[in-house]
Amino acid sequence: MGAQEAMERQALFIFDENETAYRFSDEHPFNQKRLLLTVDLLRRAGALPASCLEPPMPVDPEKLCTVHAKEYVEAVIALSHPMPDEAWMRRAATYGLDTEDTPFFHGMHEATSTVVGGSVQAVDAVMTGRTPHALHLGGGLHHALSGKGAGFCVYNDASVAIEHAKCEYGARVLYIDTDVHHGDGVQWSFYTDPDVCTFSIHETGKYLYPGTGAVQERGEDSGFGTTVNVPVEPYTEDESWLECFGDVLVKVIDQFKPDLIVSQHGCDAHAFDPLAHVHCSMEIYRAMPALIHRLAHEYCEGRWVALGGGGYDIWRVVPRAWSLLWLEMTDHPLRDALQADAGLPLPKDWVTAWQPFSEEPLPPTWLDPVHTWTPMPRRAEITAKNRQTKEIAMLYLK
């Protein structure tokens, strides 16, 4: 079997250029041009055959209402018109859709219901056995609440997709959130649900939006113990981040024993990201999906749906991080080559094509030259604090 045929059997890549319509304004930090940069990088690397691609399709309001309040969906639809009714515009604040972070925009419902549709399609593809793995980088909008938009997120595609997996396939779902911002919307969607376990590793909410995700948040009622949070300190580096992630996740999955993994891959814990303070390198975006991949085969017969998420250095970080995820999901030869050679160069034609648009020099290699970075002050204290948090997170895990 050739490398391309192996990729086609291994994973589905859900993508359409029209997903860039999810766009608040030209000045807003949430910029889905990063999808185009990632797809172009993978194509130039010979890692994304057309046969792996499938466009997302929108879902109807009924599906959205499995997670979101009917009134909220009606508000999103009304505020998506070119000239919304003044009565709806006056009520936009009620639904969190008049803020600097999450302002309503023309075509909002169509764009974001398509994002939800892509994530639901990914679940269907995996749960029906059409493919063991599916990736939808346009998804991962994890902050939206039942009746309110928040944190750049209008509809919560991750929550809708998880609810779909539960209702349509009877699946127990482990949700893994690696965004630097706590996965609050998904957590609250399933906080009392014993059949969904949410695991989030993020920068502590003491200093960062959304201010939730304390290690003491563990779920309620029959869902107690199925919420696990690992809030790490600002300026956490690779080794400590990976220790916390790996040690806790291995215990979580062994105790919960899911039928499906849904993972969210915000890549804003990187040192270059402008909206957070964690100081990791591209190494966590190589090693973290490798562990999820292994655990998916050990516990879920390979069933793994991966979503995008945050990531605001769209030039130097997001394309590399998301490409590394796809290389892992498809067992691409480049993945193994990177283990042997951390200095492996990016395709030169990709760097040449996009450098004129980036204010910063684009990195020449897939991974970062961490040995040239200045170590963070207080590294020992940060590591010790993270280790203490990790132990508290594992108190109720066998």
Residue pairs with C-beta under 8 A, 6 or more apart in sequence:
1 9
3 332
3 333
4 49
4 51
6 330
6 331
7 47
7 49
7 52
7 330
7 331
7 332
8 49
8 51
8 52
9 131
10 131
10 132
10 133
10 329
10 330
10 331
11 52
11 131
11 132
11 133
11 134
11 135
11 326
11 329
11 330
12 52
12 54
12 122
12 125
12 130
12 131
12 133
12 134
12 135
13 48
13 52
13 53
13 54
13 134
13 135
13 326
14 53
14 54
14 55
14 56
14 118
14 121
14 122
14 134
14 135
14 136
14 138
15 35
15 39
15 53
15 54
15 55
15 56
15 118
15 136
15 137
15 138
16 55
16 56
16 114
16 138
17 35
17 36
18 55
18 114
19 32
19 35
19 56
19 111
19 114
19 115
19 118
19 138
20 32
20 33
20 35
20 36
21 32
21 107
21 110
21 111
22 30
22 32
22 111
22 112
22 115
22 138
23 30
23 31
23 32
23 105
23 111
24 30
24 102
24 103
24 105
24 152
25 103
25 105
28 152
29 152
29 274
29 275
29 312
30 152
30 312
31 312
31 314
32 138
33 314
34 311
34 314
34 318
34 319
34 322
35 137
35 138
35 308
37 314
37 315
37 318
37 319
37 354
38 137
38 318
38 319
38 322
38 323
39 48
40 319
40 350
40 353
40 354
41 319
41 320
41 323
41 346
41 347
41 350
42 48
42 323
42 326
44 347
44 349
44 350
45 323
45 334
45 346
45 347
45 350
47 323
47 326
47 327
47 330
47 332
47 334
48 326
52 330
54 121
54 125
56 114
56 115
56 117
56 118
56 121
56 136
56 138
57 114
57 117
57 118
57 121
58 110
58 113
58 114
58 116
58 117
59 113
59 116
59 117
59 120
59 160
60 113
61 70
61 73
61 77
61 113
63 116
63 120
63 160
63 164
64 73
64 113
64 116
64 155
64 160
65 73
66 160
66 163
66 164
66 167
67 146
67 156
67 159
67 160
67 163
67 189
68 144
68 146
68 147
68 155
68 156
68 160
69 146
69 147
71 147
72 95
72 146
72 147
72 148
75 88
75 91
75 92
75 94
75 95
75 97
76 95
76 97
76 104
76 108
76 109
76 112
76 149
76 154
76 155
77 109
78 84
78 85
78 88
79 88
79 89
79 92
79 95
79 97
79 104
79 108
80 104
80 105
80 106
80 107
80 108
80 109
80 110
81 106
82 106
84 104
92 98
92 104
95 147
95 148
95 149
96 102
96 145
96 148
96 149
96 150
97 103
97 104
97 149
97 154
98 104
101 150
101 151
101 152
102 149
102 150
102 151
102 152
102 153
102 154
108 154
112 141
112 154
112 155
112 157
113 155
114 138
115 138
115 139
115 141
115 155
115 157
116 139
116 155
116 157
116 160
116 161
118 136
118 138
118 139
118 157
119 136
119 139
119 157
119 158
119 160
119 161
119 305
119 307
120 157
120 160
120 161
120 164
121 134
121 136
122 134
122 135
122 136
122 139
122 161
122 305
122 306
122 307
123 134
123 161
123 162
123 164
123 165
123 168
123 169
123 260
123 262
123 305
124 130
124 164
124 168
125 131
125 134
126 132
126 133
126 134
126 260
126 303
126 304
126 305
127 165
127 168
127 169
127 171
127 260
127 303
132 296
132 301
132 302
132 303
132 304
133 293
133 296
133 302
133 304
133 305
133 306
133 329
133 330
134 304
134 305
134 306
135 305
135 306
135 307
135 325
135 326
135 329
136 157
136 305
136 306
136 307
136 308
137 265
137 307
137 308
137 322
138 308
139 157
139 158
139 161
139 307
139 308
140 157
140 158
140 179
140 264
140 265
140 266
140 307
140 308
140 309
140 310
141 152
141 153
141 154
141 155
141 156
141 157
141 158
141 309
142 153
142 156
142 158
142 159
142 177
142 179
142 183
142 184
142 185
142 186
142 264
142 266
142 309
143 150
143 151
143 152
143 153
143 156
143 181
143 183
143 184
143 185
143 210
144 150
144 151
144 153
144 154
144 155
144 156
144 159
144 185
145 156
145 184
145 185
145 188
146 188
146 189
150 185
150 210
151 181
151 184
151 185
151 209
151 210
152 310
153 185
156 185
156 186
156 189
157 307
158 175
158 183
158 185
158 186
158 262
158 264
158 307
159 185
159 186
159 189
159 190
161 262
161 305
161 307
162 173
162 175
162 186
162 189
162 190
162 196
162 262
163 189
165 171
165 173
165 260
165 262
166 173
166 195
166 196
169 259
169 260
170 259
171 195
171 258
171 259
171 260
172 195
172 196
172 197
172 256
172 257
172 258
172 259
172 260
173 195
173 196
173 197
173 258
173 259
173 260
173 261
173 262
174 197
174 199
174 252
174 253
174 256
174 258
174 260
174 261
174 262
175 183
175 186
175 190
175 196
175 197
175 198
175 199
175 261
175 262
175 263
175 264
176 199
176 200
176 249
176 261
176 262
176 263
176 264
176 292
177 183
177 186
177 198
177 199
177 200
177 201
177 202
177 263
177 264
177 266
177 309
178 201
178 245
178 263
178 264
178 265
178 266
178 269
178 288
178 309
179 200
179 202
179 264
179 265
179 266
179 268
179 269
179 309
179 310
180 202
180 203
180 208
180 266
180 268
180 269
180 273
180 275
180 276
180 278
180 310
181 202
181 203
181 208
181 209
181 210
181 266
181 268
181 276
181 310
182 200
182 202
182 205
182 210
182 212
182 213
182 229
182 231
183 198
183 200
183 202
183 213
183 264
184 210
184 212
184 213
186 198
186 264
187 198
187 200
187 212
187 213
187 217
187 227
187 229
189 196
190 196
190 198
190 223
190 226
190 227
191 219
191 220
191 223
191 227
192 219
192 220
192 221
192 222
192 223
193 222
193 223
193 226
194 222
194 223
194 226
196 223
196 226
197 226
197 227
197 228
197 252
197 256
197 258
198 226
198 227
198 228
199 228
199 229
199 230
199 248
199 249
199 252
200 213
200 228
200 229
200 230
201 229
201 230
201 231
201 232
201 241
201 244
201 245
201 248
202 208
202 213
202 229
202 230
202 231
202 232
202 269
203 231
203 232
203 233
203 234
203 236
203 269
203 276
203 277
203 278
204 213
204 231
204 232
204 233
204 234
205 211
205 212
205 213
205 214
205 231
206 231
207 234
207 277
208 234
208 276
208 277
213 229
213 231
214 229
214 231
215 229
215 230
215 231
215 389
215 392
215 393
216 392
217 227
217 229
218 224
218 225
218 227
218 228
218 396
219 225
219 226
219 227
225 396
226 256
228 248
228 252
228 393
228 397
229 393
230 244
230 245
230 248
230 389
230 390
230 393
231 389
232 240
232 241
232 244
232 278
232 386
232 389
233 382
233 385
233 386
234 277
234 278
234 382
235 277
235 278
235 279
235 376
235 377
235 378
235 382
236 269
236 278
236 279
236 280
236 382
236 386
237 279
237 280
237 281
237 375
237 376
237 379
237 382
238 280
238 281
238 283
238 284
238 370
239 383
240 382
240 383
240 386
240 387
241 269
241 278
241 280
241 284
241 386
242 283
242 284
242 287
242 288
243 386
243 387
243 390
244 386
244 387
244 389
244 390
244 393
245 284
245 288
245 291
246 291
247 390
247 394
248 390
248 393
248 394
248 397
249 291
249 292
249 295
250 291
250 295
251 394
251 397
251 398
252 397
253 261
253 295
253 299
254 299
254 398
255 397
255 398
257 299
258 299
258 300
259 300
259 303
260 300
260 303
260 304
260 305
261 292
261 295
261 296
261 299
261 300
261 303
261 304
261 305
262 305
262 306
262 307
263 289
263 292
263 304
263 305
263 306
263 307
264 306
264 307
264 308
264 309
265 285
265 289
265 306
265 307
265 308
265 309
265 321
265 322
265 325
266 308
266 309
266 310
266 311
267 273
267 285
267 309
267 310
267 311
267 317
267 318
267 321
267 322
268 275
268 276
268 309
268 310
268 311
268 312
268 317
269 276
269 278
269 280
269 284
270 278
270 280
270 281
270 282
270 285
270 311
270 313
270 317
270 321
271 278
271 279
271 280
271 281
271 373
272 313
272 316
272 317
273 311
273 312
273 313
273 317
274 312
274 313
275 310
275 312
279 376
281 367
281 368
281 370
281 373
282 317
282 320
282 321
282 324
282 366
282 367
282 368
283 367
283 368
283 370
285 320
285 321
285 324
285 325
286 324
286 328
286 335
286 338
286 367
289 306
289 324
289 325
289 328
289 329
290 328
290 335
292 304
292 306
293 304
293 328
293 329
296 302
296 303
296 304
304 329
306 325
306 329
308 322
311 317
311 318
311 321
311 322
315 354
315 357
315 358
315 360
315 362
316 358
316 360
316 362
316 363
320 346
320 363
320 366
323 366
324 335
324 338
324 366
326 332
327 334
327 335
327 338
328 335
334 344
334 366
337 344
338 344
338 366
338 367
342 365
342 367
343 365
343 367
343 369
344 365
344 366
344 367
345 364
345 365
345 366
346 362
346 363
346 364
346 365
346 366
351 362
351 364
354 362
355 361
355 362
376 382
